[in-house]
Amino acid sequence: MKLFTEYPEKDEAKYCDLMRELVKKNMENLYGGEKKKTAKRDTHSKTHAAVQGSLEIFDFDEAAIKQELSKRTSLTEAQLKAISLKQGLFAKPKQYPVWLRFASGAFSVKNDYEGDTRSMAVKVIGVEGERLSQSHEFHTQDIIVHNTELFFIRTIKDFHSFFTGVYRAKLSPFLIPFILLWKKLHPYEISLLETSFKRFPKTLLIERYWSASAYSLGLKSDFDPSQPGRVPVEYPVVIKYAFTPVSSQPPHQQLPLESRSESELQRAKASGSEDNYYREDIIQTLAKPDAEYCWDFQIQFQTSPEMSIDDSTIAWNEEESPFFTIGRLTVKHQKVNSPKENDFGENLSFSPGNGLAVHRPVGAINRLRSIVYPIVADDRHEKRGVKYQEPTV
């Protein structure tokens, strides 16, 4: 295994094709017929809020970052010199408007006292440059992050197996629950899923988010976009993203993560009413005139081949490869509770493959996501009767 290199999966094309068809069938099963106007995503179904913010890219010290990278890798001086960090979204100091969608990760809308992952999808507005061929917008960059630093499934084949179980379980309640079967066949993956379900943030506005999957930073001069998934492909450098909550005032110290108390969760469960805690918290918190929340925007480098690009169940150790802050995301006072805002959040379309070519999503799960996300979005918009337009400020 080589550094900065993604590898094809056995029978990858076959399982990607199977996932294409399965996702279409699942969306029809979920939202066909009379339910079509309420069509949601097949995963991360529950939208908590769509929120406006700004992302500032700093004039970061590229030389210092590369010097630290040289200490942690076996890269030669020539290889390090060939790496360019200031390109694409990171090319120059700039302030970008953003739209954020806060959501929960489940396949259906659930109460917030139920275990789940939470996500923050970031859509950066006004990003110029050569785009990925699969981009569905022309001037945006999507960065999708979750409050867990890894994904719970290793391969495209395994994801197809898991998603098949989800689909069949919804078709027939008499089938043996797929999760029990998966627990026997994939104990490691299920343990990761169960662990990620144990976190109940006190607020999504002070939560840390990771990309879990990897992205290139730049492309080699001979890069051929038809090759990933077919042959090993090497990139100049490969990174992951994170958004780490910090205080809104200098020196912008990292904030501790907080959780909902067990007693509060039990009260919400016992009440018998819908628990939309995270949406209500965002509405009430951002309604305060002095509301201001910040995250350091950070990148982490693959520093050894053992930090897998294709297996996103492996977290990259921060002691071996620390995150470097290159920008700051800020959210301030605003009103987000209106029918128009609700529809806007539901209709927003995100994909790892929406953005600049130099920020190409890499790794097996990212290759699958770049195929599946647009299918779900197109189907959802058609069912909702929405003519999708690229969002602006």
N, C-alpha and C positions, 0 to 999 in steps of 0.2 A: 504494500500500500504506500502511495506517495503523498506527500503533503500537497494540499490545495487541489486534490484530484477527486472527482466523483466517478463512480463506477456503475455500469449498467447492472440491472437485476436480471436474474434468469427468468425467461418468459415474460419480461416486462411489458412488451407490446400487447401480448395476449391478455394480461390482467388489467391493463389500462383500458383496452376495448371492452372487457367485461364490466369494468366499473362505469364506463360511459353509459352502457345500457341499463345497468342496475340503478344508477342514480335517476335516470329518466323514469323508470318504472316506480321507483320509490316516491318521487315527486307526484306522480299521477295517483299513486295509492294514498298519499297524504292529503293532496289538495285538488284532486280532480272533482268533477261534477259540481254540485251546489256550493262546495266549500271554496271554489277557486278564487274568489275575491279576497279571501283571508290568507292566501298562500304566503308562507314564510320560508326561511331557509331550512334545508334539511338537517343542518347542524348549526350550532350557535343560534338557535331559533328565537330565543327571547331577547328582544331589544330593550335595554334599560333606558337609554337616552342617546340622542344625537346632539353633540356639543361642539361649539366653535372654540378654536384656540389658535395659538401661533407657535411655530417651531423656528427657533433661531439657530442657525448653524454658525459656530464660532470660527474664528481665525486660529485654529488649533495648531500646535507645534508638531508638524509632521516629522521633523528630524528627531525629536525626542521620542516619539512613538516608535519610529523605525529603529532607533538605538535600543530601546527596550525589547523590541521584537528580535533583534540580533542576539540578545542574551538568552532568549528562550527557544530559539530554533537553530537548526544547523544550516541555515541559508548562507550562501556565500555573499561576499560584498557586491558582486555583480547582480545576484538575484535580488538583493535588498534595494539596490539602486534602480532596478527595473520596476519596482513597486511604486505606484502613484496613488496616494491616499486622497489627494485633493482633486477629485473628479466627480462627475455626476452631481448628485444632490449636495455633496461635500465640497464642491469645487471652490467656493468662495464664501466669505461671511455674508449671510443674508437672512432676512426674516420672511418666513412663508406663512400664509394663513393655512389652517388645517380644519378639517372636519374629523371628529372622533365618534365612533360608535362603540358604546359600552354594551356588552352582552354576556349571556351565560352560554356554556358550551354544549348543552344537551341537545338531543335530537328532537325534543319537543319543549313546549313552554311548561316550566315547573315553578313551584313555589321557591322563594329564595332561601328558605330554611332547609331545602334539600341539597345534599352534597353535589357540587359541580365545580368546574373550572370557570373562571371569568376572563373575558377578553376585552382588549381595547384595540380596535382597528383604526389606524391613522391614515387619513387621506391628505397628502401634502399638495397644496394648490399652486399652480404656476411654475411647474418644474419643466424646464426646457432641455432638449437634447435628443439624441437618437434613441428610439424606443424599442422595447421588446416586441416581437412580431405578434405576440398574443395579447398585447395591451388592448383594453376595451375603451380607454380614454386617451387624450392627446397631450394633456398638460398636467398630469398628476403622478404622484408616486405613492403606492400603497405599502404600508408597513403594518403587518398583522402580528400582534403580540398577545400573550396570555400570562396569567399569574402562576405559571409553572414553567420551569426551565427545560422541560423535556416533553416529548410526545410519548404516548404509551404503546405505539405499535411500530415494529421494526421495518416491515417491508410492505410493498404494494400488494403482494400476494396475501399477506396476513390481513391487510386492511380490507381486501375484497372478502375474505372469509368472515371477518368481524361484521362488515356491513351487510353481508348476506344474512347473517343471523339476526341483525336488527330488522331487516326488511321482512323476513319470514315471521318473526315474533309478532310484528304488527298485523300481519295477514291472518294469523291463527293463534288465539290465546291458548289453544290446547297443546301447542308444541312445548317440549321441555325448554324452560327458559335458557336462551342462548348463553347468557352470562355464566351459568353453571357449567355448561359444556366448555366454554372458553377458559374457565378457571382451571379445568383439568388439563386442557391442551396447552394453555399459555399462562402458567402461574406467575411468571415474572411480569408480563405485560399487565395482567389484572392487578397485581400488587401496586404497580405504578399508577394505574387508574384510581384505585381505592385511596391511595395516599393523596393524590391531587384533590380528591373529593372532601378531604378532611379540613380544608382551609375555608373559613367563612370570614372574609374581610369585613372590618367595621365600616369601611367606605371604599368605593372603587377609585376615589380621588386621592387616596394615599395608599397606593398598592404598587408593588413592583411587577413589571411585565417583561417577559423574555420572548424572543422570536422562536426559540427551540430549534427551528430549522435554519439552514445556512444560506448565505448569499455571496456571490462574487463581488469583488471590488475591482472592476476592470476586466478586460478580455485580452487574450493574446491576439497578435496580429493575424494569425492564421485560423482564428476561431470559426467553426462551422456550426451554426445553430441546429443542424439536422443530426449532429452526432451524440449529444447527451442522451443517455438511455440506450445507446447502441454500442458505444465503445467508451473506454475511460477518457475523460476530458480533464485537462489540467488548466487551472486559472492562475493569474498572477498572485492573487491572495484571496482567502475565503474568510468571511466574518459572520458573526451573529450579532443581533441587536438586543438592546435592553433599554427600558425606561425606568429609572430609579427615582422614587419620590424624594424631594428635597424641600427645605424650607423656602418660602417665597422671598425672604430677605437675605442679603449677603450675610455670611459667606456661603449660603445655600447648603447647609449641612444635611446629610442624609437623614430621613425621618424613619423612626421605628415603625414596623408594621403592626397593626392592631387588628383584633378579631372580635366578632360578635360574641357575647358571652353565652355560655351554655344555657343559662336560665332564660335569656332573651329568646334564644332559638326555640326552647321548649314552650314558652308562652305563645310565640307566633304559631307554632304547630298546633297547640291546644285550642287556639281561638276559633279554628274552623273556617276562617276567612282567607282569601287570597293574600299571599305574602309577596308584595312587590317592594320590599325594603330598599333595594339598591336604586330603583327609579325614584322613589320618594326621597331618599337621601340626597341624590344628585339635584333634584328639583329644589328642595328646601335649602341645601347648602349653597348652591349657586345663586339663589334669590337674594342672598345677603349682599348689600352694596359693596362691602370690602372683600368679597370672596376672591381668593387668588391661590391657585395650586400649581406646583411646578414639578417636573421630572427632568433629571439629567438624561439626555439622549446619549447612549453609549454604544461602542462597538467592541467586540471581543474577537481576537484572531485565533484561528486554528494554529497551534504551535507544535503539534506532533500528529502523526498519522493515526495514533490511538484515539485522538479526539475525532470520532467518526463524523463524516459529512453525511453519509447515506443512512446511518442508523441513528435516528433522532431520539431513541430511548437513552442515549448516552449523553449526559450533561457534560459540558466542557468545564473542567475544574478551574475556578477563578483564582486559586493559588498558583496554578501553573500558567494561566493566561488571564490576567486581570482585564477588566473593562476599562476603556478609555473614554472620557467624556468629550464629545465633539459638538454638543449643542444643548439646547434646553427647550422643553415643551411647556407652555404656560396656558392655563385656563382661568378665565376671570368671570366676574359677575355676569349673568345672563339669565333669561327666562327660557326654559326648555319645555314647558308643559302646555302644548297646544296641539290640536288635531293635525295641523299642518306639519308641525315638528315630528309628530308620531309617524305620519306617512313618509316624511322625508327620510327618517332613520330606517324604516322598513325597506324603502326602495333603494337606498344606497347600495352600490355594488363594489365589493372589494375582491382582490385576487392577488396572490403573491407574484403573478405574472404581469401585473399592471404597473408599468413604470419604465425606467431607463434601462437600456441594454447593459450598461456597465454594472448595474445592480441585479444581475440575473439571479433568480432563485435556483439553488443547486441542491442535489441530494434526491433520493428516491421519492420521499413523501412530498417534497416540493414539486417534483415533476408531475406527480399525480394531482396535486392540488391545482396546478396551473391548467390542467385539463378539465377537472371536475367543476371548479368554482364558476367558470363562465356558463357551463351547461345549466347549473342550478339557477344562476342569475337570470338567464334568458327565459327559462321556463317560469320562474317566479314572476317576472315582469309581464310575460304574456298572460298568465293566469289572473294577475291583478289589473290587467288592462292598462299598464303603464308604458308610455313611450319614454324610455330612459334617456336622460340628458346628463352629460358630464357636469358635476356640481362645481360651482364657483363660490366666491364669498358673497 
